Amino acid sequence: MDRAQLADFLRVRRERLTPADVGLPAGLRRRTPGLRREEVASLATMSTDYYTRLEQGRGPHPSRPVLTGLARALRLNDDERAHLFRLAGEQPGPPPGPPSTVRDGVLRMMDRLDVPAIVLDAKYDVLAWNRQAAALLTDFSALPPRDRNLLRQRFLHGDQADRFGRDATREFAREAAADLRAAAGTYPDDPALAQLIADLQAGSPEFADIWSRHEVARQQSLCQTVLHPAVGRIDVICEVLLVPDRDQRVILYTAEPGSESDQALRLLDVIGTQTLS
């Protein structure tokens, strides 16, 4: 444990945060930059005296739960969290969960594309989408945040076989379940991921059967045929772009140039999510 470096790291990270960053009122009188020590201690669920001693380089060896609380309170990213653990003489454990924020550059890229695109995290939450993806797949903005998940949509919210084809949805179900098990191994302490798996097992006998096979594999393709209610069949070609530092995937849906599917995508680009009679 490097007490001096740990103390400096905690102080610098505390001073870089503002009350607004953690959802606290700024107050009228602040003599020091950043958060107060008592505010960090409260966010990390520890006593102010304990945190003060750590920041002054005279505290005891912090436990792993204490370090996890500090990482959460100081809004550390995965690299910063690992650094905190190592300063305290601990090996960093698995990350708490897949990041849910999408880089601004990725969002700008999607807005400028003329093809449907979505961003998925490791548990198949749809974190971002462009208007073409809303027209092709579904208007995710109309769904509650909890339901913006491809696996919940597939296994818990109606039969998608009529839209994507029964063979395709069966194959997706098997591959996605194997991918989800891989994610569970990467993020064993993520409560949202654990809840998703529990909900899928309880609500879908099909998922429960697939899950019991213990298949593990990262899915590299999400290509499928879309039977769109407005423009008919679209055979999409998927390109998967990885965002490794956030364990996210950007899925681009394209079609063979000049094909009927390509023309259908272009038509969807025009009509958007409006309903055609």
C-alpha positions in Angstrom: 0.0 0.0 0.0 1.4 3.4 -1.1 -0.2 5.7 1.5 1.3 8.9 0.1 0.3 8.3 -3.5 -3.1 7.0 -2.4 -3.7 10.1 -0.4 -2.7 12.4 -3.3 -4.8 10.5 -5.7 -7.9 10.7 -3.5 -7.4 14.4 -2.9 -6.9 15.3 -6.6 -9.9 13.2 -7.7 -12.1 14.8 -5.0 -11.1 18.3 -6.0 -11.8 17.7 -9.7 -15.5 16.8 -9.0 -18.2 19.4 -8.6 -21.4 18.9 -6.6 -23.4 18.9 -9.8 -21.3 15.9 -11.0 -22.7 13.7 -8.2 -26.1 15.3 -7.9 -25.5 17.4 -4.8 -26.5 21.1 -4.3 -23.6 23.5 -4.6 -24.4 25.5 -1.5 -23.5 29.1 -0.9 -20.1 28.9 0.7 -17.3 26.6 -0.5 -13.8 27.4 0.6 -12.1 24.6 -1.3 -12.5 23.4 -4.9 -14.4 20.2 -5.7 -16.3 18.1 -3.2 -15.9 18.3 0.6 -14.4 15.3 2.4 -17.7 14.7 4.2 -19.5 14.6 0.9 -17.2 11.9 -0.6 -17.4 9.9 2.7 -21.2 10.0 2.5 -21.2 8.9 -1.2 -18.8 6.1 -0.3 -20.8 5.1 2.8 -18.0 5.5 5.2 -17.2 7.8 8.1 -15.7 11.2 7.4 -13.0 10.5 9.9 -12.0 7.3 8.1 -11.9 9.0 4.7 -10.0 12.0 6.1 -7.3 9.7 7.5 -7.0 8.0 4.1 -6.6 11.3 2.4 -4.0 12.4 4.9 -1.9 9.3 4.4 -2.4 7.9 7.9 -5.4 5.6 7.4 -5.6 1.8 7.7 -5.5 -0.6 4.8 -8.8 -0.1 3.1 -10.9 -3.2 2.3 -12.1 -4.0 -1.2 -15.7 -2.9 -0.4 -14.2 0.4 0.8 -12.2 0.8 -2.4 -15.3 0.0 -4.5 -17.3 2.6 -2.6 -14.5 5.2 -3.2 -14.4 4.4 -6.9 -18.1 4.9 -7.1 -18.1 8.1 -5.1 -15.3 9.6 -7.1 -16.8 8.6 -10.5 -13.7 6.7 -11.5 -13.5 5.0 -14.9 -12.2 1.4 -15.2 -8.5 2.5 -15.5 -8.7 4.9 -12.6 -10.5 2.3 -10.5 -7.7 -0.3 -11.2 -5.1 2.4 -10.3 -6.9 3.0 -7.0 -6.9 -0.7 -6.1 -3.2 -1.0 -6.9 -2.2 2.0 -4.8 -4.0 0.3 -1.9 -2.1 -2.9 -2.5 -5.0 -4.8 -4.0 -5.4 -6.4 -7.3 -8.3 -4.8 -9.2 -11.3 -7.2 -9.5 -13.6 -7.4 -12.4 -15.3 -4.2 -13.5 -18.6 -3.5 -11.8 -20.6 -3.5 -15.0 -20.4 -2.6 -18.7 -20.2 1.2 -19.3 -23.5 2.8 -20.3 -22.3 6.1 -21.7 -21.4 6.4 -25.4 -18.5 8.5 -26.6 -19.5 11.8 -28.2 -17.5 10.9 -31.3 -19.5 7.8 -31.8 -22.8 9.7 -31.4 -21.7 12.3 -34.0 -20.7 9.6 -36.4 -24.1 7.9 -36.1 -26.0 11.1 -36.7 -24.1 11.7 -40.0 -24.6 8.2 -41.3 -27.3 7.5 -44.0 -27.8 3.8 -42.8 -29.4 2.5 -39.6 -27.1 2.2 -36.7 -27.4 1.3 -33.0 -24.9 1.0 -30.1 -25.1 -2.1 -27.8 -23.4 -2.7 -24.5 -22.4 -6.2 -23.4 -25.9 -7.1 -22.0 -27.6 -6.0 -25.3 -29.0 -2.7 -23.9 -29.5 -0.3 -26.9 -27.6 2.8 -25.7 -28.0 4.9 -28.8 -29.6 4.8 -32.2 -30.1 7.0 -35.2 -33.4 7.8 -36.9 -32.9 5.2 -39.6 -32.5 2.5 -37.0 -35.7 3.6 -35.3 -37.5 3.3 -38.7 -36.0 -0.2 -39.4 -36.2 -1.8 -36.0 -38.4 0.1 -33.6 -38.7 3.6 -32.1 -36.6 3.0 -29.0 -37.5 6.4 -27.6 -41.0 5.2 -27.2 -39.9 2.3 -25.0 -39.2 2.5 -21.2 -35.4 2.5 -20.7 -35.6 -1.0 -19.1 -37.1 -2.4 -22.3 -34.5 -0.9 -24.6 -32.8 -4.3 -24.6 -32.7 -6.7 -27.6 -32.9 -9.7 -25.4 -35.9 -8.5 -23.4 -37.6 -7.7 -26.7 -36.8 -11.1 -28.1 -37.7 -13.3 -25.2 -40.1 -11.3 -23.0 -42.1 -9.0 -25.2 -44.0 -10.9 -27.9 -43.1 -13.1 -30.8 -40.7 -11.4 -33.1 -40.6 -14.3 -35.6 -43.2 -12.7 -37.8 -40.9 -9.7 -38.3 -37.5 -11.3 -38.4 -38.2 -14.9 -39.6 -38.4 -17.9 -37.3 -35.1 -19.5 -38.3 -33.3 -16.2 -37.8 -34.8 -15.5 -34.4 -34.0 -19.0 -33.2 -30.4 -18.6 -34.3 -30.2 -15.2 -32.7 -31.6 -16.5 -29.4 -28.9 -19.2 -29.2 -26.0 -17.0 -30.1 -27.2 -14.1 -27.9 -27.6 -16.4 -24.9 -24.0 -17.7 -25.3 -22.9 -14.1 -25.7 -24.7 -13.1 -22.5 -23.0 -15.9 -20.5 -19.7 -14.5 -21.7 -20.7 -11.1 -20.4 -21.8 -12.6 -17.1 -18.3 -14.0 -16.7 -16.7 -10.6 -17.4 -19.1 -8.7 -15.1 -20.0 -11.1 -12.3 -20.9 -8.3 -9.8 -23.2 -6.3 -12.1 -26.7 -6.3 -10.5 -28.4 -5.1 -13.7 -26.9 -8.0 -15.7 -27.8 -10.5 -13.0 -31.4 -9.2 -12.9 -31.7 -9.4 -16.7 -30.6 -13.1 -16.6 -33.0 -13.8 -13.8 -35.9 -12.1 -15.6 -35.2 -14.0 -18.9 -35.0 -17.3 -17.1 -38.2 -16.7 -15.2 -40.1 -15.3 -18.1 -39.0 -17.4 -21.1 -38.8 -21.2 -21.0 -37.0 -21.0 -24.4 -34.2 -18.9 -22.8 -34.1 -21.1 -19.7 -33.6 -24.1 -21.9 -30.8 -22.4 -24.0 -29.2 -21.0 -20.8 -29.0 -24.5 -19.3 -26.7 -25.6 -22.1 -23.9 -23.4 -20.8 -22.8 -22.3 -24.2 -20.2 -19.4 -24.1 -19.2 -17.4 -27.2 -18.9 -13.8 -28.2 -21.4 -13.0 -31.0 -19.7 -11.4 -34.0 -22.7 -10.9 -36.3 -26.2 -9.7 -35.9 -27.3 -10.0 -39.5 -30.8 -10.9 -40.2 -33.8 -10.5 -42.6 -36.2 -7.8 -41.5 -39.9 -8.3 -42.6 -40.9 -4.6 -42.3 -44.6 -3.9 -42.1 -44.3 -0.8 -44.4 -41.7 -1.8 -47.0 -41.6 -5.6 -46.9 -38.6 -7.9 -46.8 -35.1 -6.3 -46.2 -32.0 -8.5 -46.3 -29.6 -6.6 -44.2 -25.8 -6.9 -44.1 -24.4 -6.0 -40.7 -21.1 -4.4 -39.9 -20.0 -4.7 -36.3 -17.6 -2.0 -35.1 -16.1 -2.6 -31.7 -15.5 0.1 -29.1 -13.1 -2.0 -27.0 -12.5 0.4 -24.1 -16.2 0.5 -23.3 -17.1 -3.1 -24.4 -19.6 -1.7 -26.8 -20.6 -2.5 -30.4 -21.8 -0.2 -33.1 -24.1 -2.2 -35.5 -24.5 -0.8 -39.0 -27.3 -2.2 -41.1 -26.7 -2.0 -44.9 -27.9 -3.8 -48.0 -26.4 -4.9 -51.3 -26.1 -1.7 -53.4 -28.8 -1.5 -56.1 -30.8 -4.4 -54.6 -34.5 -4.3 -53.6 -33.4 -4.3 -50.0 -31.2 -1.3 -50.6 -34.1 0.5 -52.2 -36.3 -0.4 -49.2 -33.7 1.1 -46.8 -33.7 4.2 -48.8 -37.4 4.4 -48.7 -37.4 4.0 -44.9 -34.9 6.8 -44.7 -37.6 9.0 -46.2 -40.7 7.8 -44.4 -39.0 7.4 -41.0 -41.2 6.0 -38.2 -44.5 7.2 -39.6 -47.2 4.6 -40.4 -48.2 4.0 -44.0 -51.7 3.0 -44.8 
